């Protein structure tokens, strides 16, 4: 395990959650809420693109998912 001074728990948790959301067809609102709590301004484009990919791939995209994107715009 890395030295505690070099280990960014926030960034590691965010990366793990983003990977999970990328794998799940219907990610839980809890995971999405946690991601949004962990985001920095630099992370927002990566997250929004992940959500947009999901919206683009569905014939009937999730209204709550689109609302999340709108809030981040």
N, CA, C, O and CB atoms as a CASP TS submission, in Angstrom:
PFRMAT TS
TARGET T0000
AUTHOR 0000-0000-0000
METHOD Language model
MODEL 1
PARENT N/A
ATOM      1  N   UNK     1       0.842  -1.181   0.000  1.00  0.00           N
ATOM      2  CA  UNK     1       0.000   0.000   0.000  1.00  0.00           C
ATOM      3  C   UNK     1       0.887   1.243   0.000  1.00  0.00           C
ATOM      4  O   UNK     1       1.912   1.266   0.681  1.00  0.00           O
ATOM      5  CB  UNK     1      -0.958  -0.001   1.220  1.00  0.00           C
ATOM      6  N   UNK     2       0.506   2.281  -0.758  1.00  0.00           N
ATOM      7  CA  UNK     2       1.316   3.485  -0.809  1.00  0.00           C
ATOM      8  C   UNK     2       1.394   4.188   0.541  1.00  0.00           C
ATOM      9  O   UNK     2       0.559   3.984   1.423  1.00  0.00           O
ATOM     10  CB  UNK     2       0.766   4.430  -1.844  1.00  0.00           C
ATOM     11  N   UNK     3       2.403   5.005   0.670  1.00  0.00           N
ATOM     12  CA  UNK     3       2.565   5.842   1.850  1.00  0.00           C
ATOM     13  C   UNK     3       1.304   6.686   2.020  1.00  0.00           C
ATOM     14  O   UNK     3       0.786   7.222   1.040  1.00  0.00           O
ATOM     15  CB  UNK     3       3.835   6.744   1.734  1.00  0.00           C
ATOM     16  N   UNK     4       0.808   6.811   3.236  1.00  0.00           N
ATOM     17  CA  UNK     4      -0.417   7.578   3.498  1.00  0.00           C
ATOM     18  C   UNK     4      -0.333   9.014   2.998  1.00  0.00           C
ATOM     19  O   UNK     4      -1.352   9.598   2.628  1.00  0.00           O
ATOM     20  CB  UNK     4      -0.716   7.582   4.978  1.00  0.00           C
ATOM     21  N   UNK     5       0.859   9.585   2.982  1.00  0.00           N
ATOM     22  CA  UNK     5       1.009  10.963   2.508  1.00  0.00           C
ATOM     23  C   UNK     5       0.810  11.066   0.994  1.00  0.00           C
ATOM     24  O   UNK     5       0.470  12.133   0.482  1.00  0.00           O
ATOM     25  CB  UNK     5       2.390  11.503   2.889  1.00  0.00           C
ATOM     26  N   UNK     6       1.020   9.962   0.282  1.00  0.00           N
ATOM     27  CA  UNK     6       0.910   9.962  -1.169  1.00  0.00           C
ATOM     28  C   UNK     6      -0.414   9.395  -1.672  1.00  0.00           C
ATOM     29  O   UNK     6      -0.683   9.427  -2.873  1.00  0.00           O
ATOM     30  CB  UNK     6       2.043   9.182  -1.758  1.00  0.00           C
ATOM     31  N   UNK     7      -1.225   8.887  -0.785  1.00  0.00           N
ATOM     32  CA  UNK     7      -2.446   8.194  -1.167  1.00  0.00           C
ATOM     33  C   UNK     7      -3.631   9.146  -1.097  1.00  0.00           C
ATOM     34  O   UNK     7      -3.958   9.662  -0.028  1.00  0.00           O
ATOM     35  CB  UNK     7      -2.683   6.973  -0.266  1.00  0.00           C
ATOM     36  N   UNK     8      -4.269   9.376  -2.227  1.00  0.00           N
ATOM     37  CA  UNK     8      -5.420  10.274  -2.306  1.00  0.00           C
ATOM     38  C   UNK     8      -6.688   9.426  -2.274  1.00  0.00           C
ATOM     39  O   UNK     8      -7.134   8.917  -3.302  1.00  0.00           O
ATOM     40  CB  UNK     8      -5.366  11.164  -3.601  1.00  0.00           C
ATOM     41  N   UNK     9      -7.253   9.282  -1.094  1.00  0.00           N
ATOM     42  CA  UNK     9      -8.429   8.432  -0.910  1.00  0.00           C
ATOM     43  C   UNK     9      -9.582   8.917  -1.779  1.00  0.00           C
ATOM     44  O   UNK     9     -10.283   8.107  -2.384  1.00  0.00           O
ATOM     45  CB  UNK     9      -8.851   8.406   0.568  1.00  0.00           C
ATOM     46  N   UNK    10      -9.785  10.223  -1.845  1.00  0.00           N
ATOM     47  CA  UNK    10     -10.880  10.788  -2.645  1.00  0.00           C
ATOM     48  C   UNK    10     -10.732  10.370  -4.105  1.00  0.00           C
ATOM     49  O   UNK    10     -11.685   9.881  -4.712  1.00  0.00           O
ATOM     50  CB  UNK    10     -10.906  12.336  -2.528  1.00  0.00           C
ATOM     51  N   UNK    11      -9.556  10.559  -4.662  1.00  0.00           N
ATOM     52  CA  UNK    11      -9.314  10.238  -6.069  1.00  0.00           C
ATOM     53  C   UNK    11      -9.451   8.741  -6.335  1.00  0.00           C
ATOM     54  O   UNK    11      -9.995   8.341  -7.364  1.00  0.00           O
ATOM     55  CB  UNK    11      -7.925  10.716  -6.487  1.00  0.00           C
ATOM     56  N   UNK    12      -8.964   7.920  -5.420  1.00  0.00           N
ATOM     57  CA  UNK    12      -9.054   6.466  -5.585  1.00  0.00           C
ATOM     58  C   UNK    12     -10.502   5.995  -5.524  1.00  0.00           C
ATOM     59  O   UNK    12     -10.920   5.154  -6.320  1.00  0.00           O
ATOM     60  CB  UNK    12      -8.226   5.752  -4.509  1.00  0.00           C
ATOM     61  N   UNK    13     -11.260   6.533  -4.587  1.00  0.00           N
ATOM     62  CA  UNK    13     -12.670   6.165  -4.461  1.00  0.00           C
ATOM     63  C   UNK    13     -13.440   6.620  -5.698  1.00  0.00           C
ATOM     64  O   UNK    13     -14.265   5.877  -6.230  1.00  0.00           O
ATOM     65  CB  UNK    13     -13.286   6.784  -3.181  1.00  0.00           C
ATOM     66  N   UNK    14     -13.171   7.830  -6.150  1.00  0.00           N
ATOM     67  CA  UNK    14     -13.835   8.355  -7.337  1.00  0.00           C
ATOM     68  C   UNK    14     -13.531   7.465  -8.545  1.00  0.00           C
ATOM     69  O   UNK    14     -14.437   7.119  -9.303  1.00  0.00           O
ATOM     70  CB  UNK    14     -13.392   9.813  -7.611  1.00  0.00           C
ATOM     71  N   UNK    15     -12.289   7.104  -8.722  1.00  0.00           N
ATOM     72  CA  UNK    15     -11.894   6.248  -9.852  1.00  0.00           C
ATOM     73  C   UNK    15     -12.616   4.904  -9.792  1.00  0.00           C
ATOM     74  O   UNK    15     -13.090   4.407 -10.814  1.00  0.00           O
ATOM     75  CB  UNK    15     -10.363   6.026  -9.856  1.00  0.00           C
ATOM     76  N   UNK    16     -12.702   4.318  -8.605  1.00  0.00           N
ATOM     77  CA  UNK    16     -13.377   3.027  -8.446  1.00  0.00           C
ATOM     78  C   UNK    16     -14.868   3.150  -8.772  1.00  0.00           C
ATOM     79  O   UNK    16     -15.434   2.287  -9.443  1.00  0.00           O
ATOM     80  CB  UNK    16     -13.188   2.493  -7.009  1.00  0.00           C
ATOM     81  N   UNK    17     -15.490   4.207  -8.304  1.00  0.00           N
ATOM     82  CA  UNK    17     -16.920   4.399  -8.564  1.00  0.00           C
ATOM     83  C   UNK    17     -17.190   4.682 -10.040  1.00  0.00           C
ATOM     84  O   UNK    17     -18.157   4.167 -10.602  1.00  0.00           O
ATOM     85  CB  UNK    17     -17.465   5.546  -7.708  1.00  0.00           C
ATOM     86  N   UNK    18     -16.351   5.490 -10.666  1.00  0.00           N
ATOM     87  CA  UNK    18     -16.525   5.770 -12.091  1.00  0.00           C
ATOM     88  C   UNK    18     -16.395   4.487 -12.915  1.00  0.00           C
ATOM     89  O   UNK    18     -17.136   4.286 -13.877  1.00  0.00           O
ATOM     90  CB  UNK    18     -15.494   6.814 -12.564  1.00  0.00           C
ATOM     91  N   UNK    19     -15.464   3.632 -12.540  1.00  0.00           N
ATOM     92  CA  UNK    19     -15.302   2.357 -13.241  1.00  0.00           C
ATOM     93  C   UNK    19     -16.551   1.497 -13.078  1.00  0.00           C
ATOM     94  O   UNK    19     -17.011   0.877 -14.037  1.00  0.00           O
ATOM     95  CB  UNK    19     -14.064   1.603 -12.717  1.00  0.00           C
ATOM     96  N   UNK    20     -17.095   1.460 -11.873  1.00  0.00           N
ATOM     97  CA  UNK    20     -18.317   0.688 -11.623  1.00  0.00           C
ATOM     98  C   UNK    20     -19.479   1.224 -12.446  1.00  0.00           C
ATOM     99  O   UNK    20     -20.217   0.453 -13.059  1.00  0.00           O
ATOM    100  CB  UNK    20     -18.676   0.716 -10.132  1.00  0.00           C
ATOM    101  N   UNK    21     -19.640   2.534 -12.462  1.00  0.00           N
ATOM    102  CA  UNK    21     -20.737   3.146 -13.221  1.00  0.00           C
ATOM    103  C   UNK    21     -20.564   2.853 -14.710  1.00  0.00           C
ATOM    104  O   UNK    21     -21.550   2.647 -15.418  1.00  0.00           O
ATOM    105  CB  UNK    21     -20.793   4.681 -12.974  1.00  0.00           C
ATOM    106  N   UNK    22     -19.336   2.832 -15.182  1.00  0.00           N
ATOM    107  CA  UNK    22     -19.084   2.511 -16.575  1.00  0.00           C
ATOM    108  C   UNK    22     -19.471   1.086 -16.931  1.00  0.00           C
ATOM    109  O   UNK    22     -19.788   0.805 -18.087  1.00  0.00           O
ATOM    110  CB  UNK    22     -17.641   2.733 -16.893  1.00  0.00           C
ATOM    111  N   UNK    23     -19.451   0.185 -15.962  1.00  0.00           N
ATOM    112  CA  UNK    23     -19.780  -1.223 -16.190  1.00  0.00           C
ATOM    113  C   UNK    23     -21.271  -1.515 -16.043  1.00  0.00           C
ATOM    114  O   UNK    23     -21.790  -2.433 -16.678  1.00  0.00           O
ATOM    115  CB  UNK    23     -19.002  -2.092 -15.231  1.00  0.00           C
ATOM    116  N   UNK    24     -21.953  -0.745 -15.218  1.00  0.00           N
ATOM    117  CA  UNK    24     -23.350  -1.017 -14.890  1.00  0.00           C
ATOM    118  C   UNK    24     -24.296  -0.402 -15.911  1.00  0.00           C
ATOM    119  O   UNK    24     -24.120   0.744 -16.324  1.00  0.00           O
ATOM    120  CB  UNK    24     -23.676  -0.493 -13.502  1.00  0.00           C
ATOM    121  N   UNK    25     -25.294  -1.169 -16.313  1.00  0.00           N
ATOM    122  CA  UNK    25     -26.293  -0.612 -17.230  1.00  0.00           C
ATOM    123  C   UNK    25     -27.172   0.399 -16.499  1.00  0.00           C
ATOM    124  O   UNK    25     -27.531   1.441 -17.049  1.00  0.00           O
ATOM    125  CB  UNK    25     -27.164  -1.737 -17.843  1.00  0.00           C
ATOM    126  N   UNK    26     -27.512   0.078 -15.255  1.00  0.00           N
ATOM    127  CA  UNK    26     -28.350   0.959 -14.447  1.00  0.00           C
ATOM    128  C   UNK    26     -27.636   1.239 -13.127  1.00  0.00           C
ATOM    129  O   UNK    26     -27.929   0.598 -12.118  1.00  0.00           O
ATOM    130  CB  UNK    26     -29.757   0.327 -14.199  1.00  0.00           C
ATOM    131  N   UNK    27     -26.707   2.184 -13.127  1.00  0.00           N
ATOM    132  CA  UNK    27     -25.975   2.476 -11.887  1.00  0.00           C
ATOM    133  C   UNK    27     -26.914   3.010 -10.818  1.00  0.00           C
ATOM    134  O   UNK    27     -27.904   3.677 -11.117  1.00  0.00           O
ATOM    135  CB  UNK    27     -24.848   3.487 -12.148  1.00  0.00           C
ATOM    136  N   UNK    28     -26.594   2.713  -9.591  1.00  0.00           N
ATOM    137  CA  UNK    28     -27.463   3.144  -8.492  1.00  0.00           C
ATOM    138  C   UNK    28     -27.341   4.642  -8.266  1.00  0.00           C
ATOM    139  O   UNK    28     -26.292   5.243  -8.498  1.00  0.00           O
ATOM    140  CB  UNK    28     -27.121   2.384  -7.200  1.00  0.00           C
ATOM    141  N   UNK    29     -28.428   5.222  -7.811  1.00  0.00           N
ATOM    142  CA  UNK    29     -28.413   6.652  -7.504  1.00  0.00           C
ATOM    143  C   UNK    29     -27.457   6.937  -6.350  1.00  0.00           C
ATOM    144  O   UNK    29     -26.881   8.022  -6.273  1.00  0.00           O
ATOM    145  CB  UNK    29     -29.832   7.150  -7.160  1.00  0.00           C
ATOM    146  N   UNK    30     -27.290   5.977  -5.462  1.00  0.00           N
ATOM    147  CA  UNK    30     -26.348   6.156  -4.349  1.00  0.00           C
ATOM    148  C   UNK    30     -24.925   6.316  -4.879  1.00  0.00           C
ATOM    149  O   UNK    30     -24.202   7.215  -4.450  1.00  0.00           O
ATOM    150  CB  UNK    30     -26.424   4.959  -3.370  1.00  0.00           C
ATOM    151  N   UNK    31     -24.517   5.443  -5.814  1.00  0.00           N
ATOM    152  CA  UNK    31     -23.170   5.571  -6.383  1.00  0.00           C
ATOM    153  C   UNK    31     -23.009   6.898  -7.105  1.00  0.00           C
ATOM    154  O   UNK    31     -21.975   7.554  -6.975  1.00  0.00           O
ATOM    155  CB  UNK    31     -22.878   4.413  -7.345  1.00  0.00           C
ATOM    156  N   UNK    32     -24.020   7.300  -7.864  1.00  0.00           N
ATOM    157  CA  UNK    32     -23.944   8.574  -8.586  1.00  0.00           C
ATOM    158  C   UNK    32     -23.870   9.741  -7.606  1.00  0.00           C
ATOM    159  O   UNK    32     -23.129  10.696  -7.837  1.00  0.00           O
ATOM    160  CB  UNK    32     -25.158   8.742  -9.523  1.00  0.00           C
ATOM    161  N   UNK    33     -24.627   9.673  -6.523  1.00  0.00           N
ATOM    162  CA  UNK    33     -24.564  10.734  -5.509  1.00  0.00           C
ATOM    163  C   UNK    33     -23.179  10.823  -4.890  1.00  0.00           C
ATOM    164  O   UNK    33     -22.651  11.917  -4.691  1.00  0.00           O
ATOM    165  CB  UNK    33     -25.608  10.494  -4.415  1.00  0.00           C
ATOM    166  N   UNK    34     -22.586   9.665  -4.583  1.00  0.00           N
ATOM    167  CA  UNK    34     -21.247   9.654  -3.994  1.00  0.00           C
ATOM    168  C   UNK    34     -20.234  10.233  -4.964  1.00  0.00           C
ATOM    169  O   UNK    34     -19.365  11.011  -4.569  1.00  0.00           O
ATOM    170  CB  UNK    34     -20.842   8.231  -3.594  1.00  0.00           C
ATOM    171  N   UNK    35     -20.341   9.857  -6.231  1.00  0.00           N
ATOM    172  CA  UNK    35     -19.433  10.418  -7.234  1.00  0.00           C
ATOM    173  C   UNK    35     -19.538  11.932  -7.232  1.00  0.00           C
ATOM    174  O   UNK    35     -18.524  12.629  -7.213  1.00  0.00           O
ATOM    175  CB  UNK    35     -19.746   9.859  -8.640  1.00  0.00           C
ATOM    176  N   UNK    36     -20.757  12.440  -7.251  1.00  0.00           N
ATOM    177  CA  UNK    36     -20.949  13.886  -7.313  1.00  0.00           C
ATOM    178  C   UNK    36     -20.413  14.587  -6.080  1.00  0.00           C
ATOM    179  O   UNK    36     -19.987  15.739  -6.167  1.00  0.00           O
ATOM    180  CB  UNK    36     -22.414  14.209  -7.485  1.00  0.00           C
ATOM    181  N   UNK    37     -20.422  13.928  -4.945  1.00  0.00           N
ATOM    182  CA  UNK    37     -19.837  14.498  -3.731  1.00  0.00           C
ATOM    183  C   UNK    37     -18.312  14.541  -3.811  1.00  0.00           C
ATOM    184  O   UNK    37     -17.681  15.411  -3.210  1.00  0.00           O
ATOM    185  CB  UNK    37     -20.273  13.692  -2.507  1.00  0.00           C
ATOM    186  N   UNK    38     -17.722  13.606  -4.548  1.00  0.00           N
ATOM    187  CA  UNK    38     -16.262  13.500  -4.647  1.00  0.00           C
ATOM    188  C   UNK    38     -15.663  14.305  -5.795  1.00  0.00           C
ATOM    189  O   UNK    38     -14.448  14.498  -5.840  1.00  0.00           O
ATOM    190  CB  UNK    38     -15.874  12.062  -4.805  1.00  0.00           C
ATOM    191  N   UNK    39     -16.490  14.775  -6.721  1.00  0.00           N
ATOM    192  CA  UNK    39     -15.986  15.470  -7.907  1.00  0.00           C
ATOM    193  C   UNK    39     -15.258  16.763  -7.571  1.00  0.00           C
ATOM    194  O   UNK    39     -15.664  17.513  -6.683  1.00  0.00           O
ATOM    195  CB  UNK    39     -17.121  15.766  -8.847  1.00  0.00           C
ATOM    196  N   UNK    40     -14.184  17.006  -8.294  1.00  0.00           N
ATOM    197  CA  UNK    40     -13.555  18.321  -8.327  1.00  0.00           C
ATOM    198  C   UNK    40     -13.922  18.916  -9.685  1.00  0.00           C
ATOM    199  O   UNK    40     -14.390  18.185 -10.559  1.00  0.00           O
ATOM    200  CB  UNK    40     -11.969  18.243  -8.111  1.00  0.00           C
ATOM    201  N   UNK    41     -13.728  20.198  -9.885  1.00  0.00           N
ATOM    202  CA  UNK    41     -14.046  20.779 -11.196  1.00  0.00           C
ATOM    203  C   UNK    41     -13.328  20.067 -12.349  1.00  0.00           C
ATOM    204  O   UNK    41     -13.871  19.983 -13.450  1.00  0.00           O
ATOM    205  CB  UNK    41     -13.682  22.256 -11.208  1.00  0.00           C
ATOM    206  N   UNK    42     -12.137  19.563 -12.114  1.00  0.00           N
ATOM    207  CA  UNK    42     -11.392  18.871 -13.159  1.00  0.00           C
ATOM    208  C   UNK    42     -12.012  17.518 -13.507  1.00  0.00           C
ATOM    209  O   UNK    42     -11.835  17.021 -14.619  1.00  0.00           O
ATOM    210  CB  UNK    42      -9.949  18.681 -12.727  1.00  0.00           C
ATOM    211  N   UNK    43     -12.737  16.922 -12.562  1.00  0.00           N
ATOM    212  CA  UNK    43     -13.340  15.608 -12.769  1.00  0.00           C
ATOM    213  C   UNK    43     -14.679  15.674 -13.503  1.00  0.00           C
ATOM    214  O   UNK    43     -15.120  14.677 -14.075  1.00  0.00           O
ATOM    215  CB  UNK    43     -13.527  14.923 -11.442  1.00  0.00           C
ATOM    216  N   UNK    44     -15.319  16.822 -13.490  1.00  0.00           N
ATOM    217  CA  UNK    44     -16.676  16.947 -14.032  1.00  0.00           C
ATOM    218  C   UNK    44     -16.767  16.502 -15.492  1.00  0.00           C
ATOM    219  O   UNK    44     -17.676  15.736 -15.814  1.00  0.00           O
ATOM    220  CB  UNK    44     -17.150  18.384 -13.909  1.00  0.00           C
ATOM    221  N   UNK    45     -15.880  16.935 -16.396  1.00  0.00           N
ATOM    222  CA  UNK    45     -16.017  16.501 -17.799  1.00  0.00           C
ATOM    223  C   UNK    45     -15.973  14.980 -17.980  1.00  0.00           C
ATOM    224  O   UNK    45     -16.710  14.436 -18.803  1.00  0.00           O
ATOM    225  CB  UNK    45     -14.923  17.127 -18.630  1.00  0.00           C
ATOM    226  N   UNK    46     -15.131  14.304 -17.231  1.00  0.00           N
ATOM    227  CA  UNK    46     -15.033  12.842 -17.331  1.00  0.00           C
ATOM    228  C   UNK    46     -16.357  12.211 -16.906  1.00  0.00           C
ATOM    229  O   UNK    46     -16.862  11.310 -17.575  1.00  0.00           O
ATOM    230  CB  UNK    46     -13.863  12.301 -16.454  1.00  0.00           C
ATOM    231  N   UNK    47     -16.906  12.676 -15.816  1.00  0.00           N
ATOM    232  CA  UNK    47     -18.161  12.150 -15.296  1.00  0.00           C
ATOM    233  C   UNK    47     -19.317  12.444 -16.249  1.00  0.00           C
ATOM    234  O   UNK    47     -20.122  11.560 -16.543  1.00  0.00           O
ATOM    235  CB  UNK    47     -18.452  12.740 -13.914  1.00  0.00           C
ATOM    236  N   UNK    48     -19.401  13.673 -16.727  1.00  0.00           N
ATOM    237  CA  UNK    48     -20.484  14.043 -17.639  1.00  0.00           C
ATOM    238  C   UNK    48     -20.415  13.206 -18.916  1.00  0.00           C
ATOM    239  O   UNK    48     -21.446  12.759 -19.418  1.00  0.00           O
ATOM    240  CB  UNK    48     -20.417  15.549 -17.979  1.00  0.00           C
ATOM    241  N   UNK    49     -19.232  12.994 -19.434  1.00  0.00           N
ATOM    242  CA  UNK    49     -19.106  12.185 -20.643  1.00  0.00           C
ATOM    243  C   UNK    49     -19.564  10.753 -20.389  1.00  0.00           C
ATOM    244  O   UNK    49     -20.184  10.138 -21.257  1.00  0.00           O
ATOM    245  CB  UNK    49     -17.658  12.195 -21.145  1.00  0.00           C
ATOM    246  N   UNK    50     -19.267  10.224 -19.223  1.00  0.00           N
ATOM    247  CA  UNK    50     -19.721   8.887 -18.858  1.00  0.00           C
ATOM    248  C   UNK    50     -21.251   8.829 -18.855  1.00  0.00           C
ATOM    249  O   UNK    50     -21.845   7.880 -19.366  1.00  0.00           O
ATOM    250  CB  UNK    50     -19.162   8.483 -17.475  1.00  0.00           C
ATOM    251  N   UNK    51     -21.877   9.848 -18.277  1.00  0.00           N
ATOM    252  CA  UNK    51     -23.339   9.897 -18.257  1.00  0.00           C
ATOM    253  C   UNK    51     -23.904  10.106 -19.661  1.00  0.00           C
ATOM    254  O   UNK    51     -24.903   9.487 -20.028  1.00  0.00           O
ATOM    255  CB  UNK    51     -23.822  11.015 -17.324  1.00  0.00           C
ATOM    256  N   UNK    52     -23.273  10.968 -20.437  1.00  0.00           N
ATOM    257  CA  UNK    52     -23.746  11.224 -21.801  1.00  0.00           C
ATOM    258  C   UNK    52     -23.652   9.974 -22.671  1.00  0.00           C
ATOM    259  O   UNK    52     -24.521   9.742 -23.511  1.00  0.00           O
ATOM    260  CB  UNK    52     -22.943  12.359 -22.436  1.00  0.00           C
ATOM    261  N   UNK    53     -22.625   9.181 -22.484  1.00  0.00           N
ATOM    262  CA  UNK    53     -22.514   7.921 -23.224  1.00  0.00           C
ATOM    263  C   UNK    53     -23.723   7.045 -22.939  1.00  0.00           C
ATOM    264  O   UNK    53     -24.269   6.409 -23.840  1.00  0.00           O
ATOM    265  CB  UNK    53     -21.210   7.177 -22.854  1.00  0.00           C
ATOM    266  N   UNK    54     -24.128   7.019 -21.693  1.00  0.00           N
ATOM    267  CA  UNK    54     -25.282   6.220 -21.292  1.00  0.00           C
ATOM    268  C   UNK    54     -26.554   6.767 -21.947  1.00  0.00           C
ATOM    269  O   UNK    54     -27.371   5.996 -22.450  1.00  0.00           O
ATOM    270  CB  UNK    54     -25.427   6.206 -19.751  1.00  0.00           C
ATOM    271  N   UNK    55     -26.724   8.087 -21.941  1.00  0.00           N
ATOM    272  CA  UNK    55     -27.904   8.712 -22.551  1.00  0.00           C
ATOM    273  C   UNK    55     -27.929   8.442 -24.054  1.00  0.00           C
ATOM    274  O   UNK    55     -28.974   8.105 -24.611  1.00  0.00           O
ATOM    275  CB  UNK    55     -27.918  10.238 -22.280  1.00  0.00           C
ATOM    276  N   UNK    56     -26.790   8.588 -24.701  1.00  0.00           N
ATOM    277  CA  UNK    56     -26.712   8.374 -26.155  1.00  0.00           C
ATOM    278  C   UNK    56     -27.019   6.932 -26.553  1.00  0.00           C
ATOM    279  O   UNK    56     -27.530   6.689 -27.646  1.00  0.00           O
ATOM    280  CB  UNK    56     -25.330   8.753 -26.662  1.00  0.00           C
ATOM    281  N   UNK    57     -26.716   5.991 -25.693  1.00  0.00           N
ATOM    282  CA  UNK    57     -26.862   4.574 -26.043  1.00  0.00           C
ATOM    283  C   UNK    57     -28.270   4.032 -25.817  1.00  0.00           C
ATOM    284  O   UNK    57     -28.578   2.924 -26.254  1.00  0.00           O
ATOM    285  CB  UNK    57     -25.885   3.754 -25.247  1.00  0.00           C
ATOM    286  N   UNK    58     -29.116   4.780 -25.153  1.00  0.00           N
ATOM    287  CA  UNK    58     -30.456   4.298 -24.828  1.00  0.00           C
ATOM    288  C   UNK    58     -31.502   4.922 -25.742  1.00  0.00           C
ATOM    289  O   UNK    58     -31.433   6.111 -26.053  1.00  0.00           O
ATOM    290  CB  UNK    58     -30.791   4.599 -23.369  1.00  0.00           C
ATOM    291  N   UNK    59     -32.467   4.121 -26.171  1.00  0.00           N
ATOM    292  CA  UNK    59     -33.585   4.658 -26.942  1.00  0.00           C
ATOM    293  C   UNK    59     -34.464   5.561 -26.085  1.00  0.00           C
ATOM    294  O   UNK    59     -35.008   6.557 -26.563  1.00  0.00           O
ATOM    295  CB  UNK    59     -34.419   3.521 -27.531  1.00  0.00           C
ATOM    296  N   UNK    60     -34.591   5.201 -24.828  1.00  0.00           N
ATOM    297  CA  UNK    60     -35.389   5.980 -23.885  1.00  0.00           C
ATOM    298  C   UNK    60     -34.520   6.278 -22.665  1.00  0.00           C
ATOM    299  O   UNK    60     -34.604   5.587 -21.650  1.00  0.00           O
ATOM    300  CB  UNK    60     -36.703   5.216 -23.476  1.00  0.00           C
ATOM    301  N   UNK    61     -33.681   7.317 -22.773  1.00  0.00           N
ATOM    302  CA  UNK    61     -32.741   7.602 -21.680  1.00  0.00           C
ATOM    303  C   UNK    61     -33.457   7.973 -20.391  1.00  0.00           C
ATOM    304  O   UNK    61     -34.580   8.476 -20.391  1.00  0.00           O
ATOM    305  CB  UNK    61     -31.797   8.726 -22.078  1.00  0.00           C
ATOM    306  N   UNK    62     -32.777   7.711 -19.321  1.00  0.00           N
ATOM    307  CA  UNK    62     -33.285   7.980 -17.985  1.00  0.00           C
ATOM    308  C   UNK    62     -33.437   9.487 -17.763  1.00  0.00           C
ATOM    309  O   UNK    62     -32.492  10.252 -17.951  1.00  0.00           O
ATOM    310  CB  UNK    62     -32.354   7.370 -16.924  1.00  0.00           C
ATOM    311  N   UNK    63     -34.626   9.892 -17.365  1.00  0.00           N
ATOM    312  CA  UNK    63     -34.876  11.305 -17.042  1.00  0.00           C
ATOM    313  C   UNK    63     -34.002  11.743 -15.860  1.00  0.00           C
ATOM    314  O   UNK    63     -33.406  12.819 -15.922  1.00  0.00           O
ATOM    315  CB  UNK    63     -36.382  11.534 -16.714  1.00  0.00           C
ATOM    316  N   UNK    64     -33.903  10.943 -14.777  1.00  0.00           N
ATOM    317  CA  UNK    64     -33.017  11.346 -13.684  1.00  0.00           C
ATOM    318  C   UNK    64     -31.557  11.499 -14.126  1.00  0.00           C
ATOM    319  O   UNK    64     -30.850  12.381 -13.639  1.00  0.00           O
ATOM    320  CB  UNK    64     -33.102  10.335 -12.560  1.00  0.00           C
ATOM    321  N   UNK    65     -31.105  10.637 -15.051  1.00  0.00           N
ATOM    322  CA  UNK    65     -29.733  10.737 -15.555  1.00  0.00           C
ATOM    323  C   UNK    65     -29.554  12.054 -16.305  1.00  0.00           C
ATOM    324  O   UNK    65     -28.552  12.746 -16.122  1.00  0.00           O
ATOM    325  CB  UNK    65     -29.393   9.534 -16.477  1.00  0.00           C
ATOM    326  N   UNK    66     -30.524  12.397 -17.148  1.00  0.00           N
ATOM    327  CA  UNK    66     -30.432  13.649 -17.888  1.00  0.00           C
ATOM    328  C   UNK    66     -30.510  14.850 -16.949  1.00  0.00           C
ATOM    329  O   UNK    66     -29.873  15.874 -17.200  1.00  0.00           O
ATOM    330  CB  UNK    66     -31.542  13.729 -18.938  1.00  0.00           C
ATOM    331  N   UNK    67     -31.280  14.734 -15.874  1.00  0.00           N
ATOM    332  CA  UNK    67     -31.358  15.808 -14.889  1.00  0.00           C
ATOM    333  C   UNK    67     -30.007  16.003 -14.196  1.00  0.00           C
ATOM    334  O   UNK    67     -29.620  17.135 -13.906  1.00  0.00           O
ATOM    335  CB  UNK    67     -32.455  15.505 -13.850  1.00  0.00           C
ATOM    336  N   UNK    68     -29.295  14.919 -13.930  1.00  0.00           N
ATOM    337  CA  UNK    68     -27.955  15.031 -13.323  1.00  0.00           C
ATOM    338  C   UNK    68     -27.020  15.804 -14.247  1.00  0.00           C
ATOM    339  O   UNK    68     -26.278  16.686 -13.815  1.00  0.00           O
ATOM    340  CB  UNK    68     -27.365  13.623 -13.021  1.00  0.00           C
ATOM    341  N   UNK    69     -27.075  15.450 -15.531  1.00  0.00           N
ATOM    342  CA  UNK    69     -26.226  16.144 -16.514  1.00  0.00           C
ATOM    343  C   UNK    69     -26.577  17.626 -16.551  1.00  0.00           C
ATOM    344  O   UNK    69     -25.689  18.479 -16.564  1.00  0.00           O
ATOM    345  CB  UNK    69     -26.387  15.517 -17.929  1.00  0.00           C
ATOM    346  N   UNK    70     -27.844  17.927 -16.567  1.00  0.00           N
ATOM    347  CA  UNK    70     -28.303  19.324 -16.601  1.00  0.00           C
ATOM    348  C   UNK    70     -27.803  20.105 -15.390  1.00  0.00           C
ATOM    349  O   UNK    70     -27.383  21.255 -15.522  1.00  0.00           O
ATOM    350  CB  UNK    70     -29.835  19.381 -16.659  1.00  0.00           C
ATOM    351  N   UNK    71     -27.849  19.483 -14.204  1.00  0.00           N
ATOM    352  CA  UNK    71     -27.368  20.158 -12.990  1.00  0.00           C
ATOM    353  C   UNK    71     -25.876  20.472 -13.074  1.00  0.00           C
ATOM    354  O   UNK    71     -25.417  21.464 -12.509  1.00  0.00           O
ATOM    355  CB  UNK    71     -27.646  19.295 -11.757  1.00  0.00           C
ATOM    356  N   UNK    72     -25.126  19.635 -13.773  1.00  0.00           N
ATOM    357  CA  UNK    72     -23.676  19.830 -13.870  1.00  0.00           C
ATOM    358  C   UNK    72     -23.289  20.797 -14.984  1.00  0.00           C
ATOM    359  O   UNK    72     -22.136  21.219 -15.072  1.00  0.00           O
ATOM    360  CB  UNK    72     -22.991  18.498 -14.096  1.00  0.00           C
ATOM    361  N   UNK    73     -24.262  21.148 -15.840  1.00  0.00           N
ATOM    362  CA  UNK    73     -23.981  22.024 -16.982  1.00  0.00           C
ATOM    363  C   UNK    73     -23.710  23.453 -16.528  1.00  0.00           C
ATOM    364  O   UNK    73     -23.455  24.326 -17.356  1.00  0.00           O
ATOM    365  CB  UNK    73     -25.150  22.004 -17.971  1.00  0.00           C
TER
END
